[in-house]
Amino acid sequence: MHTMRKKAAGTAVLLGLMVTGIGAGTAEAAGTPPTVKTAQAQAQAQAQAQAQARTRAEATLTAVEVTFYTTYDNKDHDTKVFTSVTDHTNKTIGTLGEHFGDDEFEDGDADGPYALSLTEPATWSSMRDGRLRIRIEPRGHDTWKLNVRSTLFFSDGTRRHADQDNLAPSQRNRQVDVPIA
């Protein structure tokens, strides 16, 4: 069966827009309808966002820095500090080689940023729900009151942070864990 298409001339209002011209009289002659174009653009934007999320999830950890801010109770000169970062499975990904066994962190001091050595590969997604771990080994009694700021740097330029205020590791509670956001 052969369908005839009649050419039409005139003016029509489509979706609030005035269209003038000569056409074949079918929707296909006008090109893709705007609602289809919008749906295609939305699908394309969604696919692009999903690709970016996959890329971010696969971005590799390239560096970790930590800064300690002693508030009003110092870290004694003979207290050692062990700092590490763990992934969501509690696997150690990086450590700070310096233990500060001969250094006093005085009240009001900002010490750092110090770079942790990465010991295992990690990705953006594996560091979600990870932890910055600070453990002290005091000689005798010591309570160290501090705030901590840590930044995790990834290969795609993104960052995660492990920041917390009012930490107080001591001879009784030697370890504190700070969640990675």
C-alpha positions in Angstrom: 0.0 0.0 0.0 1.4 3.4 -1.0 0.8 6.3 1.4 0.6 9.7 -0.2 2.2 12.6 1.6 0.7 15.9 0.9 2.9 19.0 1.1 1.4 21.7 3.2 2.2 25.3 3.5 1.3 27.5 6.3 1.9 28.4 9.9 1.4 26.2 13.0 1.9 26.6 16.7 3.9 23.8 18.2 4.6 23.7 21.9 4.1 27.4 22.1 6.4 28.2 19.2 5.2 29.5 15.9 6.5 27.5 12.9 6.2 28.7 9.3 7.1 26.9 6.2 6.4 24.1 3.8 6.7 20.5 5.0 5.7 17.0 4.1 2.9 17.1 6.6 4.3 14.4 9.0 6.0 14.6 12.4 9.1 13.1 10.9 9.4 16.0 8.5 9.7 18.3 11.4 12.7 16.3 12.8 12.8 14.7 16.2 10.0 16.0 18.5 11.3 18.1 21.4 10.1 15.6 24.0 12.2 12.9 22.4 15.2 15.2 22.2 14.7 16.0 25.9 14.5 12.4 26.8 17.6 11.7 24.8 19.5 14.5 26.5 18.4 13.3 29.9 19.5 9.7 29.1 22.8 11.1 27.8 23.4 13.2 30.9 22.5 10.2 33.1 25.0 8.0 31.2 27.7 10.6 31.6 27.0 11.0 35.3 27.2 7.2 35.7 30.5 7.1 33.8 31.9 9.9 36.0 30.8 8.0 39.1 32.5 4.8 37.8 35.6 6.9 37.1 35.5 8.4 40.6 35.0 5.0 42.2 38.0 3.7 40.3 40.2 6.7 41.0 43.4 5.6 42.9 44.6 6.9 46.2 47.8 8.9 45.5 48.6 10.6 48.8 47.5 11.1 52.4 48.4 14.0 54.6 47.6 14.6 58.3 47.9 17.6 60.6 47.6 17.5 64.4 46.3 20.5 66.3 47.1 20.2 70.0 44.5 22.0 72.0 45.0 22.4 75.8 46.8 19.2 76.9 50.1 18.5 75.2 51.6 15.3 73.9 54.6 14.5 76.1 58.0 14.3 74.5 58.4 10.6 75.3 55.0 9.6 73.9 55.1 7.8 70.6 52.4 8.4 68.0 51.5 5.8 65.4 49.3 7.0 62.6 47.7 4.9 59.8 44.9 5.0 57.3 42.6 1.9 56.7 40.1 1.1 54.0 36.5 -0.1 54.5 37.7 -3.7 55.3 40.1 -2.4 58.0 43.2 -3.2 55.9 46.1 -0.8 56.5 46.7 1.3 53.3 49.2 3.8 54.6 51.3 4.7 57.6 53.2 7.6 59.0 56.8 6.6 59.5 57.6 9.3 62.1 56.6 8.4 65.6 57.5 11.7 67.3 59.1 9.9 70.3 61.4 12.8 71.1 59.0 15.6 70.2 56.6 17.4 72.5 53.5 18.7 70.8 52.8 21.8 72.9 49.4 23.4 73.7 48.3 25.4 70.7 50.7 23.8 68.3 49.8 22.8 64.7 52.1 20.0 63.6 52.1 19.0 60.0 51.0 18.4 57.4 52.8 15.0 57.4 52.7 12.7 54.4 51.8 9.0 55.1 53.6 6.3 53.0 51.1 4.3 51.0 51.7 0.6 51.6 48.7 -0.9 49.6 46.8 0.3 46.6 43.3 1.8 47.2 40.5 3.4 45.3 37.9 6.1 46.0 35.3 3.5 46.7 37.5 1.3 48.9 38.3 4.3 51.2 34.6 5.0 51.8 34.0 4.1 55.4 37.7 3.8 56.0 39.5 5.3 59.1 42.4 7.5 60.1 43.8 5.7 63.1 45.9 7.4 65.8 47.5 5.3 68.5 49.8 6.5 71.2 52.3 4.7 73.4 53.0 6.9 76.4 55.7 6.4 79.0 53.7 6.6 82.1 50.7 8.9 82.1 49.9 11.1 79.1 46.6 12.5 77.7 46.9 14.3 74.4 44.0 16.6 73.5 43.9 17.4 69.9 42.0 18.1 66.7 43.1 16.3 63.5 42.7 17.2 59.8 43.6 14.6 57.2 43.2 14.8 53.4 43.2 11.8 51.0 44.1 12.7 47.4 42.9 10.7 44.4 44.2 10.3 40.8 41.1 12.2 39.3 41.7 15.2 41.5 39.0 14.4 44.1 39.6 14.3 47.8 38.2 12.7 50.9 38.7 13.9 54.5 39.1 12.6 58.0 38.6 15.5 60.3 37.6 15.4 64.0 37.9 17.7 67.0 38.2 16.9 70.7 40.2 13.7 70.5 41.9 12.6 73.7 44.0 9.5 73.4 45.6 8.6 76.7 47.4 5.8 78.6 43.9 4.3 79.2 42.4 4.8 75.8 45.4 4.6 73.5 43.7 4.5 70.1 41.2 6.8 68.3 39.7 6.2 64.9 38.5 9.1 62.7 36.0 8.2 60.0 36.9 9.1 56.4 34.1 11.1 54.8 
